Amino acid sequence: MSVAAPVVLSVAGSDPSGGAGLQADLKTIHQHGGYGAAVPTLITVQNTKGVEAVEVLSPDLLRAQLSSLLADLKPAAAKTGALGSRAVVHVVGSIMAESDFPWVVDPVWLPSRGRPLARGDVVEAYKEAILPRAALVTPNALEAGLLAEMPVRSIADARTAAERIAQLGSGAVLVKGGHLEGPAQGTDVLLHDGVIIELAATELVSGRFHGTGCALSAAIATRLARGDDIPSAVALAKRWLSGALREAFSVGQGALPVNHLWPVDDKP
């Protein structure tokens, strides 16, 4: 007898190379035992070497996509990626306000390769419409700095930034440590229920990668959909990502995508 997989929704941009965005989210959701549904927010011209152009979809088209989908499917969790514009952010925020399932927010603004994936005053729009409705927000150090209005270079900075971001309304905050300096690199800081947990990397994998934040947030959302609490979902997703990075393989001439086929270890 087959067991139905929980529906996990991704609202994000499209990466035709498959290493990030909706395409990476769907592969990650499937690998972690979810059924992936996807609504695109923007179209990119990109390959593994970088982002060459970005076309943000209209807010009306985005709302129509989400309204149609949610009138039929019942997600157990959702995640956001690149939203692209202030107007799109507010559409997604209004949908989040009407939802009864958790949202994992990955604030994708500045890719490491090429053109920005957002325009206008998107950071302020996130503070207004997205963060107060998020179960978890997963900024990297640069994004955390923009949200917390401070530089984030050390573990102490990450702890302070997490506290400031939580005051904006997010249920929990995960400041990713990939861009921290010195021995702190790779250590993530999770603020959940008023408690800060430092999650050191099981290993530091060197190389030029893309789509790591997409994969991590999609994995966390799927773990939440399957019933894990936030600390367990984050820890298991982080452990899977370490292996997926270690076993990454080249598909083009640029950055390596995460190996989304890496097996999931469900042991706590």
C-alpha positions as CSV (number, residue, x, y, z in Angstrom):
1,M,0.0,0.0,0.0
2,S,1.5,3.4,-1.0
3,V,1.8,6.2,1.6
4,A,0.9,9.7,0.4
5,A,3.7,12.2,0.5
6,P,2.9,15.6,2.1
7,V,2.6,18.4,-0.4
8,V,5.4,21.0,-0.1
9,L,5.0,24.3,-2.1
10,S,7.9,26.3,-3.5
11,V,7.3,29.9,-4.5
12,A,10.6,30.9,-6.1
13,G,12.4,31.9,-9.3
14,S,13.3,29.6,-12.1
15,D,16.9,28.4,-12.8
16,P,17.1,26.6,-16.1
17,S,20.4,25.0,-15.2
18,G,18.6,23.1,-12.4
19,G,21.0,24.0,-9.6
20,A,18.9,26.5,-7.8
21,G,15.4,28.0,-7.6
22,L,12.2,26.0,-8.3
23,Q,14.1,23.2,-10.1
24,A,16.4,22.6,-7.2
25,D,13.6,22.9,-4.7
26,L,11.5,20.2,-6.4
27,K,14.4,17.7,-6.5
28,T,15.2,18.4,-2.8
29,I,11.5,18.0,-1.8
30,H,11.2,14.7,-3.6
31,Q,14.5,13.4,-2.1
32,H,13.2,14.2,1.4
33,G,9.9,12.4,0.8
34,G,7.6,15.2,-0.1
35,Y,5.4,16.0,-3.2
36,G,6.6,19.2,-4.7
37,A,4.3,21.9,-6.1
38,A,5.8,25.0,-7.6
39,V,4.8,28.6,-8.5
40,P,7.4,30.7,-10.3
41,T,7.9,34.3,-9.3
42,L,10.5,35.2,-11.9
43,I,12.3,33.8,-15.0
44,T,16.1,34.0,-15.3
45,V,18.5,33.7,-18.1
46,Q,21.3,31.8,-16.4
47,N,23.6,28.8,-16.5
48,T,26.2,27.5,-14.1
49,K,28.5,30.4,-14.8
50,G,26.0,33.1,-13.7
51,V,22.7,35.0,-14.0
52,E,22.5,37.1,-17.2
53,A,19.0,38.5,-17.0
54,V,15.9,38.5,-14.8
55,E,12.3,39.0,-15.7
56,V,9.9,39.3,-12.7
57,L,6.4,38.0,-13.3
58,S,3.5,40.3,-12.6
59,P,1.9,40.4,-9.2
60,D,-1.5,39.6,-10.7
61,L,-0.2,36.6,-12.5
62,L,1.5,35.3,-9.3
63,R,-1.7,35.8,-7.3
64,A,-3.7,33.9,-9.9
65,Q,-1.2,31.0,-9.8
66,L,-1.3,30.8,-6.0
67,S,-5.1,31.2,-5.8
68,S,-5.7,28.4,-8.3
69,L,-3.2,26.1,-6.8
70,L,-4.4,26.6,-3.2
71,A,-8.0,26.1,-4.1
72,D,-7.1,22.6,-5.0
73,L,-3.9,21.4,-3.2
74,K,-3.4,21.5,0.5
75,P,0.3,22.0,1.3
76,A,1.7,20.8,4.6
77,A,4.5,23.4,4.3
78,A,5.8,25.9,1.9
79,K,9.1,27.8,1.2
80,T,10.0,31.0,-0.6
81,G,13.0,31.8,-2.7
82,A,13.6,34.8,-5.0
83,L,10.5,37.0,-5.0
84,G,11.9,39.8,-7.2
85,S,9.9,42.9,-6.4
86,R,8.2,44.7,-3.6
87,A,4.8,44.1,-5.2
88,V,5.4,40.4,-5.5
89,V,6.6,40.3,-1.8
90,H,3.3,41.8,-0.7
91,V,1.3,39.3,-2.8
92,V,3.1,36.4,-1.2
93,G,2.7,38.0,2.3
94,S,-1.1,38.2,1.8
95,I,-1.2,34.6,0.8
96,M,0.9,33.6,3.8
97,A,-1.6,35.5,6.1
98,E,-4.4,33.3,4.8
99,S,-2.4,30.0,5.2
100,D,-2.6,27.5,8.0
101,F,0.7,25.8,7.2
102,P,4.3,26.8,8.0
103,W,6.4,28.9,5.6
104,V,10.2,28.7,5.5
105,V,11.5,32.0,4.0
106,D,14.8,32.0,2.2
107,P,15.5,35.7,1.4
108,V,17.3,35.4,-2.0
109,W,18.4,38.8,-3.1
110,L,22.0,38.7,-4.3
111,P,23.2,35.6,-6.0
112,S,26.9,34.9,-5.9
113,R,27.0,34.7,-9.7
114,G,25.7,37.6,-11.7
115,R,22.7,40.0,-11.7
116,P,20.6,40.7,-8.5
117,L,17.4,38.7,-8.2
118,A,15.4,41.6,-6.6
119,R,14.7,45.2,-7.4
120,G,13.4,48.2,-5.4
121,D,13.0,48.3,-1.7
122,V,12.6,44.6,-1.2
123,V,14.2,44.3,2.2
124,E,11.7,46.7,3.8
125,A,8.9,44.8,2.0
126,Y,10.1,41.6,3.6
127,K,10.0,43.2,7.0
128,E,6.5,44.5,6.4
129,A,4.8,41.5,4.8
130,I,6.9,38.3,5.0
131,L,8.8,38.0,8.3
132,P,5.8,38.5,10.6
133,R,4.2,35.4,8.9
134,A,7.2,33.2,8.6
135,A,7.7,30.1,10.7
136,L,11.5,30.2,9.9
137,V,13.6,32.7,8.0
138,T,17.0,31.4,6.7
139,P,19.3,34.4,5.7
140,N,23.0,34.1,5.0
141,A,25.3,36.5,6.8
142,L,24.9,39.3,4.1
143,E,21.1,38.9,4.1
144,A,21.0,38.8,7.9
145,G,23.0,42.0,8.0
146,L,20.5,43.8,5.7
147,L,17.6,42.6,7.8
148,A,19.3,43.4,11.2
149,E,21.0,46.6,9.9
150,M,24.4,45.6,11.1
151,P,27.5,43.8,9.8
152,V,27.5,40.0,10.4
153,R,31.0,38.6,10.4
154,S,31.3,36.5,13.6
155,I,29.2,34.1,15.7
156,A,28.5,36.9,18.2
157,D,27.3,39.1,15.3
158,A,25.1,36.2,14.0
159,R,23.5,35.8,17.5
160,T,22.7,39.5,17.7
161,A,21.4,39.5,14.2
162,A,19.1,36.5,14.9
163,E,17.6,38.3,17.9
164,R,17.0,41.5,15.9
165,I,15.4,39.6,13.1
166,A,13.2,37.7,15.5
167,Q,11.9,41.0,16.8
168,L,10.6,41.6,13.3
169,G,8.1,38.8,13.8
170,S,9.6,35.6,12.4
171,G,8.8,32.5,14.5
172,A,12.4,31.3,14.3
173,V,15.6,32.5,12.6
174,L,18.5,30.5,11.1
175,V,21.6,32.7,10.3
176,K,23.7,30.6,8.0
177,G,27.4,30.6,8.6
178,G,28.9,29.9,5.2
179,H,30.0,33.5,4.9
180,L,31.2,34.1,8.5
181,E,34.9,34.8,9.0
182,G,37.6,32.6,10.6
183,P,36.8,29.5,12.6
184,A,33.1,30.5,12.7
185,Q,32.7,29.7,9.0
186,G,30.1,27.0,8.5
187,T,28.5,27.4,11.9
188,D,24.8,28.3,11.7
189,V,23.0,30.1,14.5
190,L,19.4,29.0,15.1
191,L,17.1,31.1,17.4
192,H,14.0,29.1,18.3
193,D,11.6,29.7,21.2
194,G,14.0,32.3,22.6
195,V,16.9,29.9,22.7
196,I,20.0,30.2,20.5
197,I,21.5,26.9,19.2
198,E,24.9,26.9,17.4
199,L,25.1,24.2,14.7
200,A,28.6,23.6,13.6
201,A,29.2,22.1,10.2
202,T,30.0,18.4,10.2
203,E,32.6,19.2,7.6
204,L,33.6,22.2,5.5
205,V,33.5,21.4,1.8
206,S,35.6,23.6,-0.4
207,G,34.5,24.6,-3.9
208,R,32.3,26.9,-5.9
209,F,28.7,25.9,-5.4
210,H,25.3,27.4,-6.2
211,G,21.8,26.6,-4.9
212,T,22.9,25.6,-1.4
213,G,20.4,27.9,0.3
214,C,17.6,26.7,-1.9
215,A,18.4,23.1,-1.1
216,L,18.7,23.7,2.6
217,S,15.4,25.7,2.9
218,A,13.5,23.2,0.8
219,A,14.8,20.3,2.9
220,I,13.8,22.1,6.1
221,A,10.3,22.8,4.7
222,T,9.9,19.1,3.7
223,R,11.0,17.9,7.2
224,L,8.4,20.3,8.8
225,A,5.8,18.9,6.4
226,R,6.7,15.4,7.6
227,G,6.2,16.4,11.3
228,D,9.7,17.3,12.5
229,D,10.0,20.3,14.8
230,I,12.2,23.2,13.7
231,P,15.5,22.3,15.5
232,S,15.3,18.7,14.2
233,A,14.3,19.8,10.7
234,V,17.3,22.2,10.6
235,A,19.8,19.7,12.0
236,L,18.7,16.9,9.6
237,A,18.6,19.2,6.6
238,K,22.0,20.6,7.4
239,R,23.5,17.1,7.8
240,W,22.1,16.1,4.4
241,L,23.4,19.2,2.7
242,S,26.9,18.5,3.9
243,G,26.9,15.2,2.2
244,A,25.2,16.6,-0.9
245,L,28.0,19.2,-1.2
246,R,30.8,16.7,-0.6
247,E,29.4,14.6,-3.4
248,A,28.5,17.4,-5.8
249,F,29.4,16.9,-9.4
250,S,29.8,19.2,-12.4
251,V,27.0,19.6,-14.9
252,G,28.5,22.6,-16.8
253,Q,31.5,24.9,-16.9
254,G,30.8,27.0,-13.8
255,A,29.6,26.5,-10.2
256,L,28.7,23.0,-9.0
257,P,25.1,22.3,-8.0
258,V,24.2,20.5,-4.9
259,N,23.9,16.7,-5.4
260,H,20.2,16.6,-4.8
261,L,20.3,12.8,-5.2
262,W,22.4,12.4,-2.0
263,P,20.6,9.9,0.3
264,V,18.7,11.2,3.3
265,D,19.7,9.9,6.7
266,D,16.6,10.2,8.9
267,K,18.3,9.1,12.1
268,P,18.2,11.9,14.8
